[in-house]
Amino acid sequence: MTLGNVLLIITCVLGISAGQILFKLASSSFPVAFGMAEWLQFLVNKYFVSALIIYGAATIGWIMALKRVDLFIAYPFMALAFIIVPCASYYILGEPLTSRTFIGASLIVTGLIISVS
């Protein structure tokens, strides 16, 4: 796998991770009532719209990556989102990081190394 392919895949993982953080930020304005006005207001929420745009771009990038790299090689990199999202949620959202998060992250990285080696 070339460096360009790795960078493309990592960019996609970062995009998916950023989208998750943005969806969490958008969740605070998720409508409680089922009125049309509330839903329209949510659908134009800057965090929600940004998440959709980033997810869309990451999906297009992912398709480009899959054109170049076998899925069984590319897909394990998506596990990095399970490390990136908790770390980003700690710094951006103030959510806690526990020792279990670090142990899980270590296992994910070990699995990634094993699966793509």
Backbone bond lengths (Angstrom), bond angles and torsions (degrees), N, CA, C in turn:
res aa  C-N    CA-C-N  psi(-1)  N-CA   C-N-CA  omega(-1)  CA-C   N-CA-C  phi
1 M - - - 1.445 - - 1.534 108.04 -
2 T 1.313 116.33 134.57 1.453 120.46 -177.21 1.524 111.14 -80.60
3 L 1.309 115.82 163.09 1.455 121.40 177.89 1.530 110.14 -62.01
4 G 1.323 116.82 -38.25 1.460 120.49 178.06 1.515 112.28 -60.64
5 N 1.323 116.77 -40.99 1.473 120.59 178.13 1.519 111.30 -66.43
6 V 1.330 116.50 -41.15 1.467 120.26 178.27 1.531 109.64 -62.32
7 L 1.330 116.86 -44.45 1.469 120.16 179.86 1.528 111.49 -63.76
8 L 1.314 117.22 -39.12 1.463 120.91 177.64 1.525 110.39 -63.22
9 I 1.309 116.74 -45.63 1.467 120.97 179.98 1.531 110.56 -64.19
10 I 1.318 117.44 -44.27 1.472 121.12 179.02 1.529 110.32 -62.94
11 T 1.329 117.06 -39.13 1.463 120.81 177.26 1.532 110.53 -61.41
12 C 1.315 116.35 -40.78 1.470 120.44 177.43 1.520 110.98 -63.30
13 V 1.313 117.01 -43.38 1.469 121.17 179.23 1.532 109.80 -63.26
14 L 1.322 116.83 -41.79 1.462 120.06 178.19 1.527 110.86 -64.42
15 G 1.328 116.77 -38.59 1.462 120.67 177.57 1.512 112.01 -63.48
16 I 1.320 116.33 -44.71 1.474 120.44 178.14 1.532 109.79 -62.98
17 S 1.312 117.06 -40.28 1.463 121.14 179.48 1.525 111.13 -65.58
18 A 1.326 116.79 -43.91 1.465 120.79 177.87 1.528 110.04 -61.76
19 G 1.326 115.88 -40.21 1.463 119.92 177.59 1.516 112.05 -59.70
20 Q 1.309 117.28 -39.53 1.469 120.54 178.84 1.524 111.44 -63.24
21 I 1.329 116.68 -42.44 1.464 120.29 178.33 1.529 109.83 -64.12
22 L 1.321 116.79 -42.58 1.460 120.41 178.84 1.526 111.87 -65.34
23 F 1.333 117.21 -38.61 1.461 119.42 176.04 1.531 110.73 -62.53
24 K 1.319 117.17 -39.19 1.462 120.51 177.41 1.523 110.21 -63.07
25 L 1.340 117.34 -43.39 1.458 120.46 177.51 1.532 111.07 -63.40
26 A 1.328 116.56 -37.74 1.467 120.65 178.88 1.523 111.67 -69.45
27 S 1.313 116.87 -26.03 1.468 119.98 -175.34 1.526 112.82 -61.84
28 S 1.331 117.11 -25.12 1.467 118.79 -179.82 1.529 111.96 -67.19
29 S 1.338 117.31 -20.70 1.466 119.40 178.39 1.527 111.72 -108.40
30 F 1.340 116.09 15.10 1.458 119.47 177.10 1.519 108.76 -63.85
31 P 1.340 117.69 132.31 1.465 119.87 -173.81 1.525 113.56 -65.14
32 V 1.321 113.97 135.44 1.462 120.38 174.47 1.522 108.28 -86.75
33 A 1.315 114.63 -39.24 1.467 120.21 177.51 1.529 108.97 -88.23
34 F 1.297 116.02 159.13 1.451 120.21 -177.58 1.525 112.86 -103.56
35 G 1.326 116.35 29.68 1.459 120.38 178.36 1.512 111.49 -78.93
36 M 1.309 116.65 153.66 1.457 122.79 -179.08 1.522 111.75 -61.02
37 A 1.327 117.39 -40.70 1.468 121.08 -178.40 1.527 111.10 -62.76
38 E 1.323 116.95 -42.38 1.470 120.69 179.67 1.525 111.08 -63.88
39 W 1.321 116.57 -42.44 1.460 120.54 -179.77 1.522 111.68 -67.83
40 L 1.318 116.96 -40.58 1.466 119.86 178.09 1.523 110.87 -64.21
41 Q 1.324 115.91 -39.31 1.461 119.96 177.64 1.527 110.55 -63.09
42 F 1.323 116.76 -40.93 1.465 119.93 178.56 1.524 111.21 -66.53
43 L 1.310 116.62 -41.76 1.466 120.23 -176.96 1.517 113.39 -64.35
44 V 1.317 118.26 -19.32 1.464 120.85 176.56 1.533 111.48 -105.61
45 N 1.317 116.89 8.76 1.470 121.62 176.50 1.520 109.26 -57.75
46 K 1.328 117.46 131.99 1.469 121.03 -175.07 1.531 112.46 -60.18
47 Y 1.308 117.80 -35.49 1.459 119.66 179.56 1.530 111.09 -71.11
48 F 1.325 115.66 -41.95 1.465 120.55 179.86 1.529 110.70 -64.36
49 V 1.323 116.87 -47.73 1.469 121.05 -180.00 1.526 110.45 -63.17
50 S 1.322 116.98 -42.72 1.471 120.40 178.51 1.524 111.09 -61.64
51 A 1.323 116.83 -42.84 1.467 120.85 179.30 1.524 110.75 -60.95
52 L 1.329 117.14 -43.29 1.466 120.53 179.55 1.524 111.52 -63.73
53 I 1.320 116.62 -41.40 1.467 120.38 179.52 1.523 110.60 -65.00
54 I 1.321 116.21 -46.21 1.470 120.03 179.99 1.523 110.66 -64.72
55 Y 1.336 117.45 -42.99 1.463 120.83 177.10 1.526 110.81 -60.28
56 G 1.328 116.36 -42.52 1.463 120.02 178.71 1.510 111.74 -61.65
57 A 1.332 116.76 -45.90 1.464 121.04 178.81 1.532 110.88 -63.59
58 A 1.338 116.43 -41.99 1.461 120.24 179.08 1.528 110.97 -64.66
59 T 1.320 117.16 -35.78 1.464 120.74 178.52 1.528 111.03 -66.38
60 I 1.316 116.23 -42.42 1.469 119.28 176.92 1.529 110.21 -63.51
61 G 1.332 116.27 -43.47 1.470 119.88 176.25 1.514 112.02 -60.68
62 W 1.326 116.78 -39.39 1.471 121.72 179.70 1.522 110.66 -63.65
63 I 1.327 116.01 -42.02 1.466 119.54 178.14 1.527 110.07 -63.26
64 M 1.334 116.66 -40.53 1.466 120.25 176.39 1.530 110.65 -61.23
65 A 1.332 115.67 -42.03 1.469 119.93 179.70 1.524 110.72 -64.02
66 L 1.337 116.55 -41.76 1.466 119.80 -178.24 1.522 112.34 -69.24
67 K 1.312 116.35 -21.89 1.465 119.35 175.04 1.527 110.17 -68.89
68 R 1.325 116.24 -27.55 1.466 121.83 -175.41 1.527 114.40 -100.88
69 V 1.343 115.99 -25.86 1.467 120.58 -171.31 1.522 108.67 -129.01
70 D 1.323 116.42 140.45 1.466 120.51 176.05 1.526 110.01 -61.00
71 L 1.326 115.72 142.46 1.458 121.62 -178.54 1.521 111.70 -58.93
72 F 1.319 117.49 -40.01 1.471 119.45 -177.20 1.525 111.83 -65.43
73 I 1.330 117.32 -19.44 1.466 120.78 175.93 1.525 110.19 -90.91
74 A 1.326 117.44 -42.38 1.464 121.55 -175.74 1.521 112.83 -73.09
75 Y 1.314 117.09 -41.68 1.468 120.46 -170.49 1.524 114.45 -60.30
76 P 1.312 121.25 -38.48 1.468 118.99 179.61 1.535 113.54 -57.02
77 F 1.329 117.09 -25.50 1.461 119.18 177.86 1.526 112.20 -63.40
78 M 1.334 117.01 -25.79 1.463 120.27 178.04 1.533 111.11 -61.13
79 A 1.317 117.35 -23.00 1.463 120.33 177.81 1.526 111.53 -63.26
80 L 1.327 117.27 -21.06 1.463 119.92 178.11 1.529 111.57 -62.45
81 A 1.316 116.91 -24.01 1.471 119.96 176.81 1.529 110.60 -61.79
82 F 1.335 117.53 -28.86 1.459 120.91 178.42 1.526 111.59 -71.30
83 I 1.316 117.14 -11.30 1.467 122.13 174.67 1.521 109.42 -100.68
84 I 1.319 116.02 -44.93 1.464 121.34 -175.38 1.533 111.26 -65.04
85 V 1.323 117.17 -45.68 1.470 120.20 -175.53 1.531 111.93 -63.07
86 P 1.322 120.64 -48.58 1.474 117.87 177.86 1.532 112.98 -61.42
87 C 1.328 117.20 -38.33 1.470 119.40 178.61 1.524 110.56 -66.05
88 A 1.319 117.48 -44.57 1.461 121.23 178.61 1.528 110.95 -65.29
89 S 1.326 117.28 -38.22 1.468 119.42 179.68 1.529 110.92 -67.80
90 Y 1.313 116.77 -29.04 1.467 120.53 175.34 1.531 110.14 -66.40
91 Y 1.337 116.21 -49.87 1.459 120.39 -176.10 1.532 113.46 -75.73
92 I 1.308 117.66 -36.61 1.462 121.24 -174.48 1.528 112.49 -91.74
93 L 1.331 116.10 -41.24 1.465 120.65 -174.43 1.527 113.77 -103.85
94 G 1.328 116.32 -8.96 1.461 119.49 -179.00 1.514 114.01 74.54
95 E 1.336 116.91 19.61 1.462 120.14 179.00 1.530 109.62 -78.18
96 P 1.321 117.31 153.16 1.465 119.92 -175.31 1.534 113.45 -74.07
97 L 1.314 114.37 150.33 1.468 122.08 168.99 1.522 106.53 -113.51
98 T 1.322 116.28 133.04 1.462 119.56 -178.80 1.520 109.83 -114.65
99 S 1.296 115.42 169.98 1.463 119.73 177.02 1.526 110.70 -62.98
100 R 1.332 117.07 -30.89 1.469 120.06 176.94 1.519 111.21 -63.03
101 T 1.341 116.60 -34.31 1.460 120.05 177.42 1.526 109.78 -62.32
102 F 1.318 116.56 -43.97 1.468 120.22 -179.28 1.530 111.77 -68.66
103 I 1.312 116.84 -37.79 1.467 120.04 177.36 1.524 109.56 -65.21
104 G 1.330 116.55 -45.71 1.461 120.93 177.62 1.517 111.96 -60.83
105 A 1.328 116.66 -41.54 1.464 120.97 178.83 1.525 110.70 -62.31
106 S 1.319 116.55 -40.59 1.471 120.61 178.14 1.524 111.02 -62.66
107 L 1.316 116.24 -41.73 1.461 120.11 178.30 1.530 111.42 -66.18
108 I 1.322 116.79 -38.39 1.469 120.68 178.75 1.520 110.53 -64.30
109 V 1.322 116.50 -46.42 1.471 119.60 179.45 1.521 110.24 -62.96
110 T 1.322 117.46 -41.32 1.470 120.64 177.33 1.533 110.20 -61.15
111 G 1.306 116.99 -45.31 1.469 120.68 178.21 1.509 111.97 -62.68
112 L 1.323 117.31 -39.66 1.461 121.06 178.17 1.517 111.23 -62.54
113 I 1.314 116.08 -45.11 1.472 120.73 179.16 1.522 109.89 -61.87
114 I 1.317 117.61 -44.01 1.462 121.15 -179.45 1.524 110.91 -64.88
115 S 1.321 116.83 -43.32 1.459 119.89 -173.52 1.525 113.85 -73.98
116 V 1.312 118.73 -28.25 1.465 118.89 -179.09 1.519 113.28 -102.29
117 S 1.319 117.60 -0.86 1.473 120.37 178.97 1.508 112.17 -78.69
